[in-house]
Amino acid sequence: MWAALAGAFIPVMAILNGRLGRTIGDAVHAPVVLFGVSFLFSLACALFFTKSLPDLRELGAIRPIDYLGGVIVGFYVISATILAPRIGVANFIVCAVSAQIIVSVVIDNFGLLGAVVRPVSLTRLFGVGLLIVGLVITQVADGKK
């Protein structure tokens, strides 16, 4: 349920961030505000749930590639902020979620980035194929207004 709720908030975030960008005059500034609020929220959650903060001395032990998640989240939010108002929230989400599932299957199959290997089955490939067909259908249907 938690994952579903988190996913349900993504299109809401895209719309709210697009509005925020219009209000403050530049779409690329909206994620700056968003991440400021997100930082404060994350800080409050860390303090509430763990009663502590990360030990800054341990940051040096983190591999540089492991910081890339922050860049990826930033790229996603900037993309949603700029693209969702232009191409529609549904189009953005369908494309983003389809790509997430396809890349997730590749990561699982090969155990990339330390993930547990979960070989791709024919059934899973069929599901990914249906996903791609659904993506094409939603894009073609959107073009016929």
N, C-alpha and C positions, 0 to 999 in steps of 0.2 A: 504494500500500500504506500509505503514511504517513497519508493522509486516512482510509482505512478503519480503521486502528488508532485514530486520534483519535476517530472516530465510535463505534467499539466501546467505547471507555472512557466515553462519556457515560452510558449506563445504570448502569455500575459506579459512576461518580461520584455519580449520584443516590441510589443505595442507601447508599453509604458516608457521604454527607453527611447523609442522613436519620438514620442510626444515630448519627453524630456529634452531631447536634442533640438526639437523645433522651438521649445520654450526658451532654452538658453542660447539659441542662435547657431549652433553647430553640432551636427550629429556625432562627430568624433569626440566632442567634449562630454557627451552624455555618459559614456563608459567611465570617464574620470570620476564623475559624481557617483555613478553606480558602484564603482569599486571602493570609493571612500565609505559609502554606506555599508557595503558588503564587508569591508575590513572591520568596521565597528561592530557589525552583527556577529562576525566570526570571532572577534575578540570576546564579546559578551558570552557567546556559546562556549568557548574554550574555558573561560573562567567559571561559568555555571556548571558545566559537566565535569571538568577535571580539576577545578580549583587551582589551576596553574597556567602558565604560558610556556611556549617552547623555550628551551634553553638555547640562547643565541650562540653559545660556544659550540653547539653541535652542528650549526649550519655549515661549517667548514668541511664536515665529513660527507656532506651531500654531493652526489655526483652532479656535474653541471647539467647533464641531460634531464635530470629529475626536476630542475627548475622550469623546464620547457612547458610543463602543464600550465603555469601561469600565463605564458605567452599564448598558448592554445586557447585558454579561457578568454583572454583579452581579444584575440582574433575572432572568436565566435561571437562575443558580445558586440564588438564593433560591426561585424558582418550582419548580425540580426538587426542592429540599430539602423544601419544604412539600407539594407536590402528589404526587410519586411515591409516598410511603408511603400516601397517602390514596386515590389513584385507580389505583395500580399503575404499575410502571415501564413496562410495555409501552404502556399507555394514554397516559401522559405522552409517551413517545418518539414514538409514532405521530402524536399531535397536533402535537408540536413539529416533527418532521421534515416532516410534510405542509405545515405553515405555512412552513417554511424553503424548501421547493421552490417553492411557489406564489409567495412573495414574491421569490425568486431569479429566476423567470421574468419577473415584472413589472419587476424591476430591470434585467435583461438587455434586455428588449424596449425600454424607454425610456431606457436608459443612465443611470439614476438615480445620483446621488452620484459621478458621474465614471466609472462602469463603461463598458466597451466595449459598444456597441449590438449585440445579437444578436437580430434580429427573431424573434418567435414564429412557428413554423410550425404547420400543422394537425396534423402528427404530434406535435409537442410538446404542443399543446393536448389532443390525444387522451390522451397520457400523463398530463397533469395531471388530466384527467377520470377516468382509471382510478385515479389516486392518491386522488381524492376518494371514488370508489366504495369503494375499499379502506378508507379511513378510516371511512366510514359502516358498512361490514360489520364491521370490528373492534369498533366501538362497540356495534352492535346485538348482535353475538355475545357481547360481554362482559355485556350485560344479561340474557342467557338462561342462567341457571345452574341 
